[in-house]
Amino acid sequence: METTIQVSRDLLETLKKRKMSEKESYEEVIWDLIEDTMELSEETKKDIEEARKEVKEGKVHKWEDIKKELKLNV
C-alpha cells in the first residue's frame, strides 16, 4: 500500500541532495538512510570476522594475479 507523507521544505531539499541520480526515488533515499543506521546482523559480523581471519592467513588472491591466471585483459 502506498501513502503520502508530509515533510518540510528543508527536509525535502536535504533529501534531494542525497539522491544519487535524478531517477532515484525519495523512498530509496530514505531506505538507504535507514540501512545506514541499522546494526549489523550477527551473521554479517561472523562473516566479516571470518574474512579478516582469511586475510591474515593469506587466503586471498590479488586481482592482478587472477587476471593473469585467467588471461583476462581487463
Secondary structure, DSSP 4 states (H G I P E B T S, - for coil): --------HHHHHHHHHH-SSTT--HHHHHHHHHHHHSPPPHHHHHHHHHHHHHHHTT----HHHHHHHTT---
